[in-house]
Amino acid sequence: MSADPKVLLTDLLQTALKSVAPELAATPILLERPKQASHGDFATNLALQLAKPLKRNPRELAGLLLAELPPSKLVAKAEVAGAGFINFTLASDAKTAVVREVLAKGADFGRGAGKGIKVQVEFVSANPTGPLHVGHGRGAAYGASLSDVLAFAGYEVSREYYVNDAGRQMDILALSTWLRYLAFFGIEIPFPPNAYQGDYVVDMGREMRDAHQDRFAKVTAMQILAGTPGLPPSDRKDDEAKQQREEHLDALIANAKKLLGEDYPWVHGFALNEQLGDGREDLQEFGVRFDKWFSEQSLFDTGLVERAVIQLEKAGHIYLQDGAKWFRSTAFGDEKDRVVQRENGLFTYFASDIAYHLNKYERGFDRMIDIWGADHHGYIPRVKGAIAALGLDPARLDVALVQFAVLYRDGQKTSMSTRSGEFVTLRELRREVGNDACRFFYVLRKSDQHLDFDLDLAKSQSNENPVYYVQYAHARVCSVLDQWGGEAAELAGADLGLLQNERELALCARLASFAELVQDAAAGYAPHQIAFYLKDLAADFHSWYNAERMLVEDEALKLARLALAAAVRQVLVTGLKMLGVSAPESM
């Protein structure tokens, strides 16, 4: 008997439907689990669906369907309810059968069959211009958990990090590092307020000095500042002052490239590799892995950016204005048209993003999921518009938005600006509360919902701490099974008919819903559903554990209860693994 009896109930209803309304035999049969236990284990609105085309009273139709329902040991009770729903209460044997299935399938219980669908999940993709901060951590945890849920549900998943190793931000990091390096040799200029300010930049400058001494310091402050526009006073925050600071920064970058000459790519590459390596290590320690690290620079090196723009141009979606090439983004729902190639011939970030997505389609993914910060919401129409303009199906691309987590320490909101250097790193957060709390707390809300990260709660060993509560349920099962000391094979033959009380049957029902839940979480890109499920499963178990003894004198009853506990343990392990959280055997 299947652990999830929805298929069997559907077959029974299909038989009844063919008898009552053969002309409507193709009507989809929907079965849902009622929120109230008094309404049974499953309910269907089939009679309500039939009422309009048959022009019959839905309650009357529900009665006719029940009369034609084949007898089954699966069903203890079936009755008409409300406006015409049919509620089913399963026989206890049907409910407890899930225990044997969990024990037999082990880690594969709930796993979906292979779907042959290739899904690419691209996430984090933070500019390698500084350490990952707690905001990036939420995107990392969400992307990793979503990928694992999709894989468990039966999809072929490829996890990808898009490395922004080209463009102005990396030039700013290279300049910032070089200026900090020069300061060790007494060559100092006013450090640009819009350069990267963090201590990690000073550390990189020191590493350059230790490795290469004064190799890159054969310059003067006057040469560095030559031709740069002056900086406005620091207290000026208007748009004109901001523009002046950016022009000053660009002039410094141009001078750095000129003065360093052939050495500039080394300085640029050093800063990139230091920060990218730090990010890789941080994510690996966080339990977040990638199948591919894709270089933005490779899009330029292979000519794909130019090819993508030419393809858009040939299709009539590009026009010239003021020497620049513009994509007619408004034709695809964007608020304004977008530049893809500037008057100086340089391509924009948007052009490389178009090329990157073209590359994804050319790699043959059936579905692509981009995970972006919520502040990129406005970017969706222009990217999807470009995909459509290339003659590709934009419906194959989904964008999941992630709100940055806000960390509160001692009631104070912490700033997280990479450019200013005022941020709390993901590494610092992990060291303070642990990987498990980080991973679980990050997926406790829908990704597009605001998340306040409560440090005190994450570190507490109490029932209010959800990750502790779930892990404690697992540890409790392990403790009981250790006390028993028997062999797992003994549990496979337990008499599950002895599991009769309300809490035991509720646990069985919770276990039986796991496979369906995994599919729902995968379809909705919603790993938070797994976290919610684990909390509910842990609550059901703790309630049962506190009300009943497992190691009772009655050998048959003891084995039945231990079998149920072992099944709970397995599903807890499986669910926690999808979320990147450990399952400790003692706490």
URQUIGI-V470613 format. One record per residue. RES is the residue in one letter. PSI is psi in radians with two decimals (none if undefined). Layout:
# URQUIGI-V470613
res:psi
RES:PSI
RES:PSI
This chain:
# URQUIGI-V470613
res:psi
M:2.36
S:2.53
A:-0.57
D:1.83
P:0.12
K:-0.67
V:-0.76
L:-0.70
L:-0.67
T:-0.73
D:-0.72
L:-0.78
L:-0.60
Q:-0.71
T:-0.79
A:-0.69
L:-0.74
K:-0.51
S:-0.74
V:-0.75
A:1.29
P:-0.52
E:-0.24
L:0.47
A:-0.33
A:-0.01
T:2.22
P:2.37
I:2.06
L:2.25
L:2.27
E:2.73
R:2.04
P:2.58
K:-0.52
Q:2.23
A:-0.49
S:-0.26
H:0.18
G:-2.95
D:-0.53
F:2.68
A:2.58
T:2.58
N:0.40
L:-0.75
A:-0.64
L:-0.61
Q:-0.62
L:-0.37
A:-0.79
K:-0.92
P:-0.54
L:-0.19
K:0.87
R:2.77
N:2.22
P:-0.63
R:-0.64
E:-0.74
L:-0.65
A:-0.70
G:-0.71
L:-0.71
L:-0.73
L:-0.66
A:-0.52
E:0.03
L:2.14
P:2.53
P:2.54
S:2.41
K:-0.25
L:-0.60
V:2.13
A:-0.58
K:2.44
A:2.26
E:2.71
V:2.42
A:2.62
G:-2.37
A:-0.10
G:0.33
F:2.75
I:2.10
N:2.38
F:2.31
T:2.16
L:2.65
A:2.61
S:-0.62
D:-0.63
A:-0.59
K:-0.72
T:-0.24
A:-0.42
V:-0.54
V:-0.82
R:-0.64
E:-0.72
V:-0.81
L:-0.59
A:-0.71
K:-0.39
G:-2.23
A:-0.24
D:-0.06
F:2.23
G:-0.16
R:2.36
G:2.66
A:2.64
G:2.26
K:-0.19
G:0.36
I:2.11
K:2.10
V:2.26
Q:2.27
V:2.03
E:2.12
F:2.94
V:-1.41
S:0.62
A:2.51
N:2.27
P:0.99
T:0.12
G:3.00
P:2.64
L:2.38
H:-3.14
V:-0.39
G:-0.76
H:-0.56
G:-0.64
R:-0.74
G:-0.64
A:-0.82
A:-0.73
Y:-0.84
G:-0.75
A:-0.77
S:-0.73
L:-0.76
S:-0.75
D:-0.63
V:-0.79
L:-0.76
A:-0.73
F:-0.53
A:-0.16
G:0.10
Y:2.70
E:1.86
V:2.35
S:2.17
R:2.24
E:2.49
Y:2.15
Y:1.97
V:1.99
N:1.32
D:0.24
A:2.76
G:-3.06
R:-0.67
Q:-0.69
M:-0.58
D:-0.67
I:-0.72
L:-0.74
A:-0.78
L:-0.82
S:-0.76
T:-0.76
W:-0.75
L:-0.67
R:-0.64
Y:-0.81
L:-0.57
A:-0.50
F:-0.27
F:0.27
G:0.18
I:1.72
E:2.46
I:2.85
P:2.12
F:2.22
P:2.30
P:-0.35
N:0.24
A:-3.14
Y:2.17
Q:-0.26
G:2.78
D:-0.47
Y:-0.48
V:-0.70
V:-0.73
D:-0.70
M:-0.69
G:-0.70
R:-0.71
E:-0.69
M:-0.76
R:-0.80
D:-0.60
A:-0.55
H:0.11
Q:-2.24
D:0.37
R:-0.68
F:0.31
A:0.43
K:0.92
V:2.98
T:2.80
A:-0.62
M:-0.69
Q:-0.68
I:-0.68
L:-0.09
A:2.16
G:0.08
T:2.40
P:2.60
G:2.71
L:2.43
P:2.86
P:2.54
S:-0.40
D:-0.04
R:2.13
K:0.13
D:2.95
D:-0.66
E:-0.72
A:-0.70
K:-0.76
Q:-0.70
Q:-0.70
R:-0.68
E:-0.67
E:-0.67
H:-0.77
L:-0.77
D:-0.65
A:-0.68
L:-0.71
I:-0.79
A:-0.72
N:-0.68
A:-0.78
K:-0.70
K:-0.79
L:-0.65
L:-0.47
G:-2.15
E:-0.28
D:-0.27
Y:-0.80
P:-0.55
W:-0.81
V:-0.77
H:-0.84
G:-0.62
F:-0.88
A:-0.76
L:-0.90
N:-0.60
E:-0.83
Q:-0.65
L:-0.71
G:-0.70
D:-0.73
G:-0.73
R:-0.83
E:-0.76
D:-0.82
L:-0.67
Q:-0.75
E:-0.47
F:-0.05
G:0.37
V:2.08
R:2.75
F:2.52
D:-0.43
K:2.37
W:1.92
F:2.17
S:2.20
E:-0.66
Q:-0.55
S:-0.46
L:-0.59
F:-0.73
D:-0.59
T:-0.07
G:0.19
L:-0.59
V:-0.85
E:-0.74
R:-0.70
A:-0.76
V:-0.73
I:-0.70
Q:-0.70
L:-0.66
E:-0.78
K:-0.53
A:-0.01
G:0.34
H:0.12
I:2.45
Y:2.76
L:2.38
Q:2.18
D:0.61
G:-0.08
A:2.74
K:2.24
W:2.42
F:2.30
R:1.21
S:-0.50
T:-0.43
A:-0.19
F:0.40
G:0.01
D:2.79
E:-0.41
K:2.84
D:2.77
R:2.44
V:2.34
V:-0.42
Q:2.13
R:2.95
E:-0.41
N:0.07
G:-0.19
L:2.45
F:2.64
T:2.97
Y:-0.65
F:-0.65
A:-0.73
S:-0.55
D:-0.68
I:-0.80
A:-0.69
Y:-0.73
H:-0.59
L:-0.72
N:-0.70
K:-0.79
Y:-0.70
E:-0.37
R:-0.11
G:0.40
F:2.41
D:-0.57
R:2.44
M:2.33
I:2.00
D:2.28
I:1.97
W:2.77
G:2.59
A:-0.40
D:-0.12
H:0.26
H:-0.73
G:-0.21
Y:-0.32
I:-0.87
P:-0.66
R:-0.64
V:-0.80
K:-0.61
G:-0.74
A:-0.66
I:-0.79
A:-0.69
A:-0.45
L:-0.01
G:0.32
L:2.87
D:1.87
P:-0.28
A:-0.31
R:-0.20
L:2.21
D:2.49
V:2.07
A:2.20
L:2.45
V:2.11
Q:2.41
F:2.42
A:2.46
V:2.13
L:2.25
Y:2.14
R:2.09
D:0.65
G:0.05
Q:2.29
K:2.34
T:2.28
S:2.59
M:0.97
S:2.06
T:-0.68
R:-0.71
S:-0.33
G:0.01
E:1.56
F:2.78
V:2.16
T:2.73
L:-0.66
R:-0.73
E:-0.74
L:-0.75
R:-0.70
R:-0.53
E:-0.76
V:-0.19
G:2.66
N:-0.76
D:-0.83
A:-0.72
C:-0.91
R:-0.75
F:-0.80
F:-0.64
Y:-0.48
V:0.32
L:-0.19
R:2.78
K:2.53
S:-0.53
D:0.15
Q:2.58
H:2.45
L:2.07
D:2.17
F:1.94
D:1.77
L:-0.76
D:-0.74
L:-0.72
A:-0.50
K:-0.15
S:2.57
Q:1.37
S:2.90
N:-0.31
E:-0.36
N:1.90
P:-0.66
V:-0.67
Y:-0.72
Y:-0.74
V:-0.80
Q:-0.60
Y:-0.61
A:-0.77
H:-0.79
A:-0.62
R:-0.75
V:-0.80
C:-0.72
S:-0.78
V:-0.77
L:-0.59
D:-0.72
Q:-0.66
W:-0.85
G:0.17
G:-3.10
E:2.50
A:-0.53
A:-0.50
E:-0.56
L:-0.47
A:-0.51
G:0.25
A:2.59
D:1.65
L:-0.24
G:-0.28
L:-0.16
L:1.68
Q:-0.37
N:2.86
E:-0.72
R:-0.66
E:-0.75
L:-0.57
A:-0.69
L:-0.74
C:-0.74
A:-0.67
R:-0.76
L:-0.72
A:-0.37
S:-0.04
F:-0.83
A:-0.74
E:-0.70
L:-0.74
V:-0.78
Q:-0.71
D:-0.74
A:-0.66
A:-0.80
A:-0.59
G:0.10
Y:0.86
A:1.23
P:-0.30
H:-0.44
Q:-0.58
I:-0.74
A:-0.78
F:-0.76
Y:-0.79
L:-0.67
K:-0.76
D:-0.71
L:-0.74
A:-0.71
A:-0.76
D:-0.74
F:-0.84
H:-0.71
S:-0.78
W:-0.78
Y:-0.72
N:-0.36
A:-0.44
E:2.59
R:2.46
M:-0.75
L:1.11
V:2.95
E:-0.63
D:1.92
E:-0.76
A:-0.76
L:-0.67
K:-0.81
L:-0.66
A:-0.77
R:-0.66
L:-0.62
A:-0.76
L:-0.77
A:-0.71
A:-0.64
A:-0.72
V:-0.77
R:-0.77
Q:-0.78
V:-0.61
L:-0.78
V:-0.81
T:-0.81
G:-0.77
L:-0.65
K:-0.69
M:-0.48
L:0.03
G:0.48
V:2.46
S:2.85
A:1.46
P:2.53
E:-0.26
S:2.64
M:none
